[in-house]
Amino acid sequence: GAAEQYQYILRDESMHCNFGIDLINAIKLENPHLWTPAFKARVCELFRTAVDLEYRYAEDTMPRGVLGL
């Protein structure tokens, strides 16, 4: 039922998050010269923007919140 669907969503979102972490770590390992303070700040800025957009999307699609949370 619904609980199973939430488990699938959690699994998929966790995989997306891990992919992003692995990608950034690969960039750092393969191109350490790129990992400057400016690049690090830009990556952080992009993540903050992504989180903000996701949060606003959730608020827009579920204006009364998630039932039970």
Protein Blocks (a to p, Z undefined) as FASTA:
>chain_A
ZZlmmmmmmmmmmmmmmmmmmmmmmmmmmmmmlmcfklmmmmmmmmmmmmmmmmmmmmmm
mmnopehZZ
